[in-house]
Structure formats: C-alpha cells, structure tokens
Amino acid sequence: MATLQGSESPLTGAKRRRCQGNIVTKFASSRVTGRGFSRGTQLPAGLLQERDKRAKWHGIPNLLQKLYESSHPNSDFSQAHSLLKVLSSQLSMEAMSFVTEDRKTSQESTFPNTYTFDLFGGVDLLVEILMRPTLTMQKKKPKMNDDLVKDCLSVLYNCCICTEGVTRSLAARDDFVLFLFTLMTNKKTFLQTATLIEDILGVKKEMIHLEGIPNLSGLVQSFDQQQLANFCRILSVTISEPDVGNDDKHTLLAKNAQQKRNASPSRAEVNQVTLLNIPGFIERLCKLATRKVSEATGANFLQELEDWYTWLDNALVLDALMQMATEEAEQSSTESSDESSLTTSPLRHRLPQSMKIVHEIMYKVEVLYVLCVLLMGRQRNQVHKMLAEFRLIPGLNNLFDKLIWRKYTSSNHVVHGQNENCDCSPEISFKIQFLRLLQSFSDHHENKYLLLNSQELNELSAISMKANIPEVEALVNTDRSLVCDGKKGLLTRLLTVMKREPPDSSFRFWQARAVESFLRGATSYADQMFLLKRGLLEHILYCIIDSGCTSRDVLQSYFDLLGELMKFNIDAFKRFNKYVNTPEKFQTFLTQINSSLVDSNMLVRCIVLSLDRFESQTEDVKVVEVLSECCLLSYMARVENRLAFLFRLVNIINVQTLTQENVSCLNTSLVILMLARRKAKLPFYLNALREKEYAEKYPGCLLNNFHNLLRFWQRHYLNKDKDSTCLENSSCIPFSYWKETVSVLLGPDRTSLCAITSYIDEPFVDLDKDLLED
C-alpha cells in the first residue's frame, strides 16, 4: 500500500511517543535507583538513531556511544578526542548563553543538549575517561593528551553551569575531587581544572580536607604567581567557616550550643593550619597582594571597567584571554615562572588597559580574602608575625593611590550592602577586602602601628610626652623597619579618602570599621589625639548630624568609631561641644542615637564611662570647665536620662534574640549598673526598674528578662577569655568587678537590696525560669 512519506496512524504515533518517553524515564529512574540503564551504550544504535530526530537529541546519544567504544583503555584516544570536539561544539553554545545572558534556572527546556548529554551518561563517561590512567595496574601510567583533558574538563564545567544536579553529583565523588587537584600540576590544564574545582567545592556538603590532597605542599610550591592567585579562589571555600558573612545574625544561644557539640577544631581551622605549614605560602601571597600593575589613564576609566565587567563571569573569560596571551608568549620565548610572561605577550599589549587592571584586581581580591580569613583564625599571632615580616602593610600603602583608591570621578557611585559576598564589581570587591583586611590586622593587636610611617610614630611619641604620660608599650616595641614608607602611612591615607566618600556610601561602613579597629583595646590618648588632630571627630559629627545619611549600617559604624575616639578624652568632648553648638544640632544628634540603641549603645557606654571618670577628676580645671559646658556630658549627668537608656537597653533584648551584634546592649546596661553600685546607688536603679514595670502595667517583665539575661551572661562570658579581656580593656573596669556585680544582682536572697529577685513580687518571680534549661 502506497503511503505518504512520514505519515503514520494516530495509534503508531502514540506508541512512538510512549517509547521515547519510556527511554527517557528509564534513564532518569536509573540515576535515582541505580538499577537499569545507566548510559546510551546499553541501547542498540539503531534504536537511538530511530528516536533521535523525533526526540530532538541532535545525535548526542549516538555520539556518546561511539565515544565510549573509542575510549577503551588500550586506545590512543585520537578518535575519542574528535568525537568529544563534536559534542563540545554542541554544548558550548548553551554554556556561553548561560554565562553572557541573565542567568536562568537550569532545566531541560533551557539547555536541551546539555541535559541530553548528562541524561545518557556523558558526565559519568568523561569522569571515567579522565580517571582511567589512575586505575591501571601498569607501572608506567598512560599519559593522556593535554588537549583531550582540557576538552573533557571544559565540557564537564559546561554541564555544571547548565544542568541542575551535575555539580552536586560530581561533588559527592571524593575520589574525583581529589583527583582533579592532581591535574593542576599541568600548566596547560590548570585553568580548566581550577574553574571546575571551584564550582564543585561551592556546592559540596562537607568541606574538603586539604591535607587529603596528594602532595599539596609540592603542588602549591609548583604554581607560578598567576596560578597561585587562581588557587586562592579555591582556598577561600576551604578555610572559611559556613555562613561567616552572617555571623552577627546567629543567636548566641545557638552558637554556644554548637560550640559544645563541636569542641574540636573545625575542618576550616584544620585547613588553615595545613596552609600555614606550606613553606613560603604566606610570603608569596604577600608578594601577590602588593605587586604593582600599570596605571590606568583616561577620564572614562571607571565606565570602561564596568562595561568589561558586564560580560566577565567570575574571571573566566578574562582568564581565558590572559591564558591565550601566555600561550602566545610561550611560542616566542622561554616559559617564565612569574608575571613577566604576561607582560611580554603581544596579545596582552593588545588587551584594553582596563582589562589588565581588572585581571590584577580580581587576583588581589582573592588573595586579600585568604589573608583576612587567616588573620581571624586561631593562628592569628603566627599570621601577624609573617605579614609584618613580609611587609604586607608597606606594600599596600605603596599601592593605595595607584591601584586601591585611584583618583577618578564617577557620577554614578555604586552603593552596595555590607555583606562581603555581595555581587558587585571587582573594583568594589577589592576595596571592601582591603578594608576588611585592615580591620582584622589592627583589631586588638600591637602590630597596628605598622599602619603609620616613622614620622607619624614620632608624632605619637611627642603627643605622649606633651601630655606627660608614658608611651604605649606596643608603640615602643614597633620595628621601624617594617612600618609604612612615604609621606603618609596607610591609616592617614584612609582618613583622607574617607572624608571624600558620599554620605550614604557603603564604603563608609568599612572605612569606619577599619579606623575603629585601630582604636580598639586599651584606650590610648595619643592614638585618639593623632586622629582628632586630623579632623576625624568633626567629620563623624557632620555625617551623623548634617549630611543626611540614612544608612543604619553606616551610622552604626560611625557611632562605634565616635565612642572609641571620645572615650575618657576630655579634649574630644570639648571639640564635640564646639561643633554641636546649637540646641537644634544637639537634638538632631540625640534623635539619631535614640532611633536605634542597638546601633548607638557603644557610644552611650562611652559617654557614661567618661562622665564617671571626669567626675572623679574635679581637681583638674580643664575637666571642670568641660563638665560644666559640654551639653552631652550635662545630658548624661541627669539620672533620669541614664535610667531612660537603661530601661530601653534591657527591654530591646532577650536571651532568645541575643546575637554578637546586640549583646553589647546587655553589657552597656551592666556598665550603667556597675557604676551605680560603685556609688552605692544600685538599689535606687533596681527600684526604678520595678516602678517602670508597674507604670507600664507589666509587673515582673523587665526584671525577669534582665535576670535571665544575666544568667546567660555568666554562661557565655565566664568561659570565653577573649571576650572578657575585651570587656575589661574597653571599660577600664576589672573583669572581676563585672563578675562580682552580676553575682550580686543574681543573688537568691530576697532581703538583699542589690538582688534583682527582691524587686519582683512573689507572684511574678521566674516567669521564664526554664528558658536556659538544656
């Protein structure tokens, strides 16, 4: 019977569709159950060809079958490589569209070729081909062609970014993950390997053990500087604690419970130690962080840089171009182990100047991040010693004007969140990582004076001599050969650019944090005067009162900085009164403070502590004068104002909502009560809290909450040496007095006038008594 070509009965068509669906369903099912079909090689070639056009598989299952047959252990892989190139060309366009366009959800309909490739076992086959040399029993391991390895890795990466689940399935294979690191020894396959590893480790459920990588020390030492910089992108995943960016948001109850469960060092901490034990590792990172690059010129530099970034994806395209430059250079000159191979490349010279700078900036972002994490780890003192020895700070100081904070103008200033993992341009990320590094470097460490140059150190000595006070021991012990060079130190340069930032710029948050860390710890009058002489206090007050800044993060950082700058410093309060010279300005200042006590309570603590000290120095004419004239000190001297702050501080927190960010409210309320206890006024304050409860018609609420908070305080601080040291240094109140005051407040004797329980009527005692039970 003659029929039209391609015609079929409805019944036959339905059968064909069911058959096609059955093949796909069986493959998908086998991936979950482990039973049945696992790859296209298990199906007849004729069947695959017959179904191919209707299913729109584009010949991929058939090509995979041929690839499997041509990649047996004794083959030379030449035919296999040819087949892989055909497959790669079909998959690469989907990957490129994913990278260059707005990211879409990875699904079958969006990337059908990649989905089909994975469904029919292509990913597993490539893993098998790559690892085959490691599975042979022969003494002499067969060596695969570098280009074949590169293409296998590139196809795997394309599958990872286009098909959901591929990255996780690869991450679950520890043997494959560790094997990938061995491929990094080959410079020709390094970039593709590093890119794939970075993607895999980003989704791996358990952090990898660096010490499990074969010959890690030799591997790292074999890297040139460009490879080491790329390797830092991988390391950042292996040494960072999970969710470190949201650390302040985790409740202290949850964190304390986790610490009890995990008493031993975390895997990230073990990995940090592993890195520090690699000879020359930190020294090379310091060289990478401080090496110079060509300066960019032209008024349109920033816009050009941002335009390039719109199509750069995690430095992949850029690294590929730079690798082409390197390969071209290798054809005409001897391969070099440092950056000179890049600088001599003809292609590199043809790349836009902004691309060269972005390339270097991207590297430095990763390097600074790794150094920052190590500085915050358990081996902090060891890292500090090495960073000082290898002159990291002077090196960054020399780069400050030329690279870190180049002098350019931009009409569209980019404002971003404070999260260091934010998706922003390389330029912004670089500045944030630089500021975070300065913050970590200076925080409670004597090496902070390396941020100054010799002339500035002499200025600090002169300030101490003029005030007739001894020099700080850390300043005396500073090695002058390791400090900054040039006319300005790094801290002074930072102050200069800080004053130029727009009011709501998020850089202000990080800048203020970095400067504040220089002041933190035991209060140094000389350090404060050094910054006061450079107009820092007036600048902060302008930002809080006059600039119109509305960012809570920026305002909080400025409140904290202002507190450290003014604490116990009578000159600072005199300057404050000179700037805040009208009732309107002072009211605006108070409004900002009262708008969020969580943000401003450190400043409130500073004022309370300073007032207490000044009131004991009435033999000093200057102190008496400022006490009588300063509106801020006069305001805090009124007991009703101190009580108002105390009421609010106790009321805005409870044990279940305490975090590293707001626990300072509890400590500030304790400071107010400790100073009251010193003057035998503790019963007055506790009775005022009781009266406030009854006035608000919530008897027992405030005091029970405060009682629970203090019970938590005992559990939290009596087992944490670092926190207790910080409390003592920042308040100049011995920690023994902190502990004693808390014990007195928690006393069980209901006849004691200093025990909280004696101010709670019997029916309302222990409303939340089970809150802290394990």
HELIX and SHEET records of a PDB file:
HELIX    1   1 PRO A   10  THR A   33  1                                  24    
HELIX    2   2 GLY A   40  GLN A   42  5                                   3    
HELIX    3   3 ALA A   45  ALA A   55  1                                  11    
HELIX    4   4 ILE A   60  GLU A   69  1                                  10    
HELIX    5   5 SER A   78  THR A  100  1                                  23    
HELIX    6   6 PRO A  112  LEU A  119  1                                   8    
HELIX    7   7 GLY A  122  LEU A  135  1                                  14    
HELIX    8   8 ASP A  146  CYS A  162  1                                  17    
HELIX    9   9 VAL A  166  ALA A  171  1                                   6    
HELIX   10  10 ASP A  174  LEU A  183  1                                  10    
HELIX   11  11 LYS A  187  LEU A  201  1                                  15    
HELIX   12  12 LEU A  210  GLY A  212  5                                   3    
HELIX   13  13 LEU A  216  SER A  222  1                                   7    
HELIX   14  14 GLN A  225  ILE A  239  1                                  15    
HELIX   15  15 VAL A  244  LYS A  249  5                                   6    
HELIX   16  16 LEU A  252  ARG A  261  1                                  10    
HELIX   17  17 ARG A  267  LEU A  276  1                                  10    
HELIX   18  18 PHE A  281  THR A  290  1                                  10    
HELIX   19  19 PHE A  301  TYR A  309  1                                   9    
HELIX   20  20 LEU A  316  SER A  332  1                                  17    
HELIX   21  21 SER A  340  THR A  343  1                                   4    
HELIX   22  22 PRO A  346  ARG A  350  1                                   5    
HELIX   23  23 GLN A  353  LEU A  375  1                                  23    
HELIX   24  24 ARG A  380  GLU A  389  1                                  10    
HELIX   25  25 LEU A  392  LEU A  399  1                                   8    
HELIX   26  26 PHE A  400  ILE A  404  3                                   5    
HELIX   27  27 PRO A  426  SER A  442  1                                  17    
HELIX   28  28 GLU A  446  LEU A  451  5                                   6    
HELIX   29  29 SER A  454  LYS A  466  1                                  13    
HELIX   30  30 GLU A  473  VAL A  476  1                                   4    
HELIX   31  31 ARG A  480  LEU A  482  5                                   3    
HELIX   32  32 LEU A  490  MET A  498  1                                   9    
HELIX   33  33 PHE A  507  LEU A  519  1                                  13    
HELIX   34  34 TYR A  525  LEU A  532  1                                   8    
HELIX   35  35 LEU A  536  LEU A  541  1                                   6    
HELIX   36  36 TYR A  542  ASP A  546  3                                   5    
HELIX   37  37 ARG A  552  MET A  566  1                                  15    
HELIX   38  38 ILE A  570  TYR A  579  1                                  10    
HELIX   39  39 PRO A  583  SER A  595  1                                  13    
HELIX   40  40 LEU A  597  PHE A  614  1                                  18    
HELIX   41  41 VAL A  621  GLU A  629  1                                   9    
HELIX   42  42 CYS A  631  ALA A  637  1                                   7    
HELIX   43  43 VAL A  639  ASN A  651  1                                  13    
HELIX   44  44 VAL A  655  THR A  657  5                                   3    
HELIX   45  45 VAL A  663  ARG A  678  1                                  16    
HELIX   46  46 LEU A  682  ALA A  695  1                                  14    
HELIX   47  47 CYS A  701  TYR A  717  1                                  17    
HELIX   48  48 ASP A  721  SER A  731  1                                  11    
HELIX   49  49 PHE A  735  LEU A  745  1                                  11    
HELIX   50  50 ILE A  756  TYR A  759  5                                   4    
HELIX   51  51 GLU A  762  PHE A  764  5                                   3    
END                                                                             
